[in-house]
Every structure is written in structure tokens, then in C-alpha cells.
């Protein structure tokens, strides 16, 4: 393995977003990562959308709510976040004294990028009497401007926890917000943001796929567009989709969310068939390009050198922590 000093490492990160180091191809990365976890008292938190190798080496795999809950209670000295930037930021917000690592700093989020804090503040100022509920897929800056954070797992509970007479701004996902308006009956002001992955599903291709697989259940994440959700037999968070496939007697499922979750579905129900819903492009699958920037090699190098590290302005961190803690409190009250 290439040997570099700390200053050289920082320069490499600043230009590439990750440590670009040549590894010995014979290195057993699974074994080496396990050794590093013990040596550094580190924990690996991974989202369902990560590549299968990362899911298999992780200490915890989950959706945004589960990951936030794990980040809140971990006793590890180092949190290695195999996900995207806003997820690692959330872990840092909850653990200011712990070192939080993200294998590739360029692992961003199109939905988070759709809500620049400066523009959102101007939008928020137009509705001074509104409570702001923000989907966790947003930057620390947006969280700092929010009253409560939610995830797709608890969003309906969060909305319903707000008094009916209290007007609400929901940001940044317009598709999730529209679904919540129908589900809860609450009229909310929506920010016009969306996830590039969940907006790319092809309605025409899904209809054709359902014709070819008439016995398959079609399940979808609420970040999908309304036209796609209307076709769904079940709508739920990533964890909700996984649990649905585990408990249902059906043996075939068409899944409209990022393809990483299919690895866990197949592991949980090896006798069942899972088909990725087709996107409206030439690709045969529907992957998040940001999630897939993380690799097993980058994960190992990140742990070895303890960088790239998530750093944050303390004033923003403190402001962002309050709505996250409110979310976690409400989730506990509902037994989530």
C-alpha cells in the first residue's frame, strides 16, 4: 500500500473528494476492515443503497431513521458512514466529539442540493407563522432552519404530531410532501425539490413490466412521482418495503426505489424474485450515482487514514440538532 503523510492525504482529498491510494490487489479488505474496526473502536453505518460488499461488512444497515437512531446511541469512537453527505452530517450533528468519516466527500444528494439554505430561508420568511418540517435528505443548513426533521419511515407521524390548526411548510421533497398531504389530509406548503433517482422511473416501462409479471406486487418509495405511486400495491420507506416483502406471501415483487435494497431483500427472502423497476433511460437498473461513489476500497482507506472527516460550523450544528432531536423524540413516542 502506498505510504503518504497527512498533508499529502489532505491535498488528495481536496482535489478528488477521497484518498486516491493504490492498494495491494491481494489484500483481503473484509479482514483488514474488521481489524481496523477493533483497533480504532469504529462502527460502520451503511444505507440500504450501498453496494452489496459494503452492506455485508457494515455493523448496521438501515434507512435514514434507523441510521440516525444508531448514530445517536453509538459508543464507538469513530463513525464510518457508508452513505451520502447529509447522512454523515447527521451523525456529526448528534456526535460532535466523535470523528465521523465519509469515504468519498463527493457522495452528495440531488434532493439535498435542490434546497440551497439561502434560497430556502427567503422562502421560509414568506410564511412566518408556519412550522417547517424538513425531510432528513437535506443539508445541515436546511436542518438548522427547520422545526422538525422527518424520514420516510416516520413522516406521517411527524406531520400528525403538529396541531391541525398549525400551518406547515414541508421541504425539500415535493413528491413525498404530496403523498403526505393525501395520507394525512393536511394542507402543506411544499418546496419544489425532488430526488433524481426516484423521479426517473418510467411509468410506461413499469406498466409493461407489470403485464409481463401479472403475479408480481408493485411496491414503491414515496419519493416517486404521483403517477408511479398510483400504480403501487404498497408504498413505504426503504425499511417498510423490505419488511413488506418479508411478510407477504407473494413470491414476486417489482421494486421502485434504488437498487441497493434488492440485496437485503434477496438475503431475507432468497426464494422470492425481485425486479428493479425500470428508469426512463437506457440503463437496465436504477442506481444512485452518489451512493455508489463509496466502494469497499475507499471505505478501507478512509478507516486506515481516518479521513475524509466531516467537519461543521458549531452554530449550525447546534441549530440543526434541535429538529433532529425532536424527530427522535416523536419517533420514540410512537414506538418507531
C-alpha positions as CSV (number, residue, x, y, z in Angstrom):
1,X,0.0,0.0,0.0
2,X,1.2,3.5,-0.9
3,X,2.5,5.4,2.2
4,X,1.6,9.0,2.4
5,X,1.8,11.7,5.1
6,X,-1.2,13.6,6.5
7,X,-0.6,16.8,4.5
8,X,-0.4,14.8,1.2
9,X,-3.5,13.0,2.2
10,X,-5.4,16.3,2.7
11,X,-4.3,17.6,-0.7
12,X,-5.5,14.4,-2.3
13,X,-8.9,14.7,-0.7
14,X,-9.3,18.4,-1.6
15,X,-8.8,17.6,-5.3
16,X,-10.7,14.3,-5.6
17,X,-13.0,14.1,-2.6
18,X,-11.4,10.9,-1.4
19,X,-8.0,9.4,-0.8
20,X,-6.8,8.0,-4.1
21,X,-4.3,5.4,-3.0
22,X,-3.2,2.3,-4.8
23,X,-3.9,-0.8,-2.8
24,X,-2.3,-4.3,-3.0
25,X,-4.8,-6.3,-5.1
26,X,-4.1,-9.4,-2.9
27,X,-5.3,-7.5,0.3
28,X,-8.3,-9.1,2.0
29,X,-10.3,-6.0,2.5
30,X,-13.0,-7.7,4.6
31,X,-10.4,-9.0,7.0
32,X,-8.5,-5.7,7.1
33,X,-11.6,-3.7,7.8
34,X,-12.6,-5.9,10.6
35,X,-9.1,-5.5,12.1
36,X,-9.4,-1.7,11.8
37,X,-12.8,-1.6,13.4
38,X,-11.4,-3.3,16.5
39,X,-8.2,-1.3,16.6
40,X,-9.9,2.1,16.2
41,X,-13.2,1.3,18.1
42,X,-15.0,2.2,14.9
43,X,-18.5,1.4,13.7
44,X,-19.7,1.2,10.1
45,X,-23.2,2.5,9.4
46,X,-24.4,1.8,5.9
47,X,-27.5,2.7,4.0
48,X,-29.5,0.1,2.1
49,X,-28.5,1.7,-1.2
50,X,-24.8,1.0,-0.8
51,X,-23.1,-1.7,-2.8
52,X,-23.5,-5.3,-1.5
53,X,-20.0,-5.7,-0.3
54,X,-20.3,-2.6,2.0
55,X,-23.7,-3.8,3.3
56,X,-22.1,-7.1,4.2
57,X,-19.2,-5.6,6.2
58,X,-21.4,-3.0,7.9
59,X,-22.2,-3.1,11.6
60,X,-25.6,-1.7,10.9
61,X,-27.7,-1.4,7.7
62,X,-30.8,0.7,7.6
63,X,-32.7,3.6,6.2
64,X,-32.3,7.2,7.4
65,X,-34.3,6.9,10.6
66,X,-32.6,3.7,11.7
67,X,-29.2,5.2,10.8
68,X,-29.9,8.4,12.8
69,X,-31.0,6.3,15.8
70,X,-27.9,4.3,15.6
71,X,-25.7,7.4,15.3
72,X,-27.4,8.8,18.4
73,X,-26.7,5.9,20.7
74,X,-23.4,4.5,19.4
75,X,-20.5,4.4,21.9
76,X,-17.9,4.0,19.1
77,X,-15.0,6.5,18.9
78,X,-15.2,6.7,15.1
79,X,-18.3,6.5,13.0
80,X,-17.7,5.5,9.4
81,X,-20.7,6.4,7.3
82,X,-21.2,4.5,4.2
83,X,-23.9,6.7,2.7
84,X,-24.1,10.2,1.4
85,X,-23.0,13.6,2.8
86,X,-26.2,14.6,4.6
87,X,-26.3,11.3,6.5
88,X,-22.7,11.7,7.7
89,X,-23.6,15.3,8.7
90,X,-26.5,14.0,10.8
91,X,-24.1,11.6,12.6
92,X,-21.8,14.5,13.3
93,X,-24.6,16.8,14.5
94,X,-25.5,14.1,17.0
95,X,-21.9,13.3,17.9
96,X,-19.8,16.5,18.0
97,X,-16.9,14.9,19.9
98,X,-16.7,11.8,17.7
99,X,-14.8,11.5,14.5
100,X,-17.2,11.0,11.6
101,X,-15.8,9.7,8.3
102,X,-17.3,9.6,4.8
103,X,-15.3,7.5,2.3
104,X,-16.0,10.0,-0.5
105,X,-16.9,13.6,0.1
106,X,-18.5,13.8,-3.3
107,X,-21.2,11.4,-2.3
108,X,-23.9,14.1,-2.2
109,X,-27.6,14.0,-2.8
110,X,-29.6,15.6,-5.7
111,X,-32.6,16.1,-3.3
112,X,-30.4,17.9,-0.7
113,X,-28.9,20.0,-3.5
114,X,-32.3,21.1,-4.6
115,X,-32.7,23.2,-1.5
116,X,-29.9,25.8,-1.0
117,X,-30.2,27.2,2.5
118,X,-30.1,30.9,1.4
119,X,-33.0,30.5,-1.0
120,X,-34.9,28.3,1.4
121,X,-34.6,31.0,4.1
122,X,-36.2,33.6,1.8
123,X,-39.0,31.1,1.0
124,X,-39.5,30.4,4.7
125,X,-39.6,34.1,5.5
126,X,-42.7,34.4,3.4
127,X,-44.6,32.2,5.8
128,X,-43.6,33.3,9.3
129,X,-46.4,31.6,11.0
130,X,-45.6,28.1,9.5
131,X,-43.8,25.3,11.2
132,X,-41.1,23.8,9.0
133,X,-40.9,20.0,8.7
134,X,-37.9,19.0,6.6
135,X,-37.1,15.6,5.2
136,X,-33.8,14.4,6.5
137,X,-32.4,14.3,2.9
138,X,-31.2,17.9,3.3
139,X,-28.1,19.8,4.3
140,X,-27.2,20.8,7.9
141,X,-28.0,24.4,6.8
142,X,-31.6,23.4,5.9
143,X,-31.9,21.4,9.2
144,X,-30.8,24.5,11.1
145,X,-33.8,26.4,9.5
146,X,-36.3,23.7,10.4
147,X,-38.5,22.9,13.4
148,X,-38.8,19.2,13.0
149,X,-36.9,16.7,10.8
150,X,-38.6,13.6,9.4
151,X,-37.7,10.5,7.4
152,X,-39.9,8.5,5.0
153,X,-40.4,6.0,7.9
154,X,-41.9,8.5,10.3
155,X,-43.0,11.4,8.1
156,X,-46.8,10.8,8.6
157,X,-46.4,10.5,12.3
158,X,-44.3,13.7,12.4
159,X,-46.9,15.6,10.3
160,X,-49.8,14.3,12.5
161,X,-47.9,15.4,15.7
162,X,-48.3,19.0,14.7
163,X,-51.6,20.6,15.8
164,X,-54.2,20.7,13.0
165,X,-54.6,24.5,13.2
166,X,-50.8,25.0,12.8
167,X,-49.8,25.6,9.1
168,X,-46.8,23.7,7.8
169,X,-44.0,24.1,5.3
170,X,-42.7,20.7,4.0
171,X,-39.3,20.6,2.4
172,X,-37.4,19.7,0.3
173,X,-39.2,16.7,-1.4
174,X,-42.4,17.7,-3.3
175,X,-43.3,14.1,-4.1
176,X,-43.1,12.9,-0.5
177,X,-44.9,16.1,0.5
178,X,-47.7,15.5,-2.0
179,X,-48.1,11.9,-0.8
180,X,-48.2,13.1,2.9
181,X,-50.9,15.6,2.0
182,X,-53.1,12.8,0.7
183,X,-52.2,10.4,3.5
184,X,-52.7,12.8,6.4
185,X,-55.2,15.2,5.0
186,X,-53.0,18.2,6.0
187,X,-52.6,21.0,3.5
188,X,-48.9,21.9,3.4
189,X,-46.8,24.5,1.5
190,X,-44.2,22.4,-0.5
191,X,-40.7,23.3,-1.5
192,X,-40.1,22.3,-5.1
193,X,-37.4,19.7,-4.7
194,X,-37.0,16.1,-5.8
195,X,-34.7,13.1,-5.9
196,X,-33.2,12.3,-9.3
197,X,-33.3,8.6,-8.7
198,X,-37.0,8.4,-7.7
199,X,-38.1,10.8,-10.5
200,X,-36.5,8.8,-13.3
201,X,-38.8,5.8,-13.1
202,X,-40.6,5.2,-16.4
203,X,-44.4,4.9,-16.0
204,X,-44.7,3.3,-19.4
205,X,-42.0,0.7,-18.7
206,X,-43.5,-0.2,-15.3
207,X,-46.9,-0.8,-16.9
208,X,-45.3,-3.1,-19.5
209,X,-43.3,-4.9,-16.8
210,X,-46.5,-5.5,-14.7
211,X,-48.1,-7.0,-17.8
212,X,-45.2,-9.4,-18.2
213,X,-45.3,-10.2,-14.5
214,X,-49.0,-10.3,-13.6
215,X,-48.5,-12.0,-10.3
216,X,-45.9,-9.5,-9.1
217,X,-46.6,-6.9,-6.4
218,X,-45.5,-3.4,-7.4
219,X,-44.0,-1.6,-4.4
220,X,-42.7,2.0,-4.4
221,X,-40.9,4.6,-2.2
222,X,-43.0,7.7,-1.6
223,X,-40.3,9.9,-3.2
224,X,-41.5,8.6,-6.5
225,X,-43.8,10.7,-8.7
226,X,-47.5,10.6,-8.1
227,X,-48.2,8.8,-11.4
228,X,-45.9,5.9,-10.3
229,X,-47.4,5.8,-6.8
230,X,-50.9,5.4,-8.2
231,X,-49.9,2.1,-9.6
232,X,-48.3,0.8,-6.4
233,X,-49.7,-2.1,-4.3
234,X,-47.7,-0.8,-1.4
235,X,-45.9,2.5,-0.7
236,X,-43.3,2.7,2.1
237,X,-39.9,3.7,3.3
238,X,-36.9,1.6,2.4
239,X,-37.3,-0.4,5.6
240,X,-41.0,-0.5,5.0
241,X,-40.5,-2.0,1.6
242,X,-38.1,-4.6,2.9
243,X,-40.5,-5.7,5.7
244,X,-43.4,-5.9,3.3
245,X,-41.5,-8.3,1.0
246,X,-40.6,-10.4,4.1
247,X,-44.1,-10.8,5.4
248,X,-46.1,-11.0,2.2
249,X,-46.9,-14.4,0.7
250,X,-46.3,-13.2,-2.8
251,X,-43.1,-14.6,-4.4
252,X,-42.5,-11.8,-7.0
253,X,-42.0,-8.1,-6.5
254,X,-41.3,-5.1,-8.7
255,X,-39.4,-2.6,-6.6
256,X,-39.4,1.2,-7.4
257,X,-36.5,2.6,-5.4
258,X,-32.7,2.5,-5.6
259,X,-31.5,-1.0,-6.5
260,X,-29.2,-1.4,-3.4
261,X,-32.2,-2.5,-1.3
262,X,-32.6,-5.6,-3.5
263,X,-29.5,-7.2,-1.9
264,X,-31.2,-7.2,1.5
265,X,-34.5,-8.3,0.1
266,X,-32.8,-11.3,-1.6
267,X,-30.9,-12.1,1.6
268,X,-34.1,-12.0,3.7
269,X,-36.2,-13.9,1.1
270,X,-33.9,-16.0,-1.1
271,X,-36.8,-18.0,-2.6
272,X,-38.5,-14.8,-3.9
273,X,-38.0,-12.9,-7.1
274,X,-37.2,-9.1,-7.0
275,X,-37.2,-7.0,-10.1
276,X,-35.9,-3.4,-10.2
277,X,-38.4,-1.0,-11.7
278,X,-37.0,0.4,-15.0
279,X,-36.0,4.0,-15.3
280,X,-36.7,6.3,-18.2
281,X,-33.2,5.9,-19.7
282,X,-31.1,3.3,-21.4
283,X,-29.8,1.8,-18.2
284,X,-31.1,-1.6,-17.1
285,X,-31.2,-0.6,-13.4
286,X,-31.8,2.4,-11.2
287,X,-28.7,3.3,-9.1
288,X,-28.0,6.5,-7.2
289,X,-24.7,7.7,-8.6
290,X,-23.9,9.4,-5.3
291,X,-24.4,6.4,-3.1
292,X,-22.4,4.3,-5.4
293,X,-19.3,6.6,-5.2
294,X,-18.5,4.7,-1.9
295,X,-16.6,1.5,-2.5
296,X,-15.0,-1.1,-0.3
297,X,-11.6,0.2,-1.2
298,X,-12.5,3.8,-0.3
299,X,-14.0,2.5,2.9
300,X,-10.8,0.7,3.9
301,X,-8.6,3.7,3.1
302,X,-10.9,6.1,4.9
303,X,-10.6,4.0,8.1
304,X,-6.9,3.5,7.7
305,X,-6.1,7.2,7.4
306,X,-9.2,8.4,9.4
307,X,-10.2,10.8,6.6
308,X,-12.1,12.4,4.9
309,X,-13.6,13.7,8.1
310,X,-16.9,15.6,8.4
311,X,-16.4,19.0,10.0
312,X,-19.1,21.5,10.7
313,X,-19.7,25.0,12.0
314,X,-20.7,24.7,15.6
315,X,-23.5,27.3,15.4
316,X,-25.1,25.4,12.5
317,X,-24.6,22.1,14.3
318,X,-26.4,23.3,17.4
319,X,-29.3,24.7,15.4
320,X,-29.6,21.6,13.3
321,X,-29.5,19.3,16.3
322,X,-32.8,20.6,17.8
323,X,-35.1,19.5,15.0
324,X,-33.3,16.1,14.7
325,X,-33.8,15.5,18.5
326,X,-37.4,16.5,18.1
327,X,-37.8,13.9,15.4
328,X,-36.2,11.2,17.5
329,X,-38.4,12.1,20.5
330,X,-41.6,11.9,18.5
331,X,-40.4,8.6,16.9
332,X,-39.8,7.1,20.4
333,X,-43.3,8.2,21.4
334,X,-44.8,6.3,18.5
335,X,-42.6,3.3,19.2
336,X,-40.6,3.6,15.9
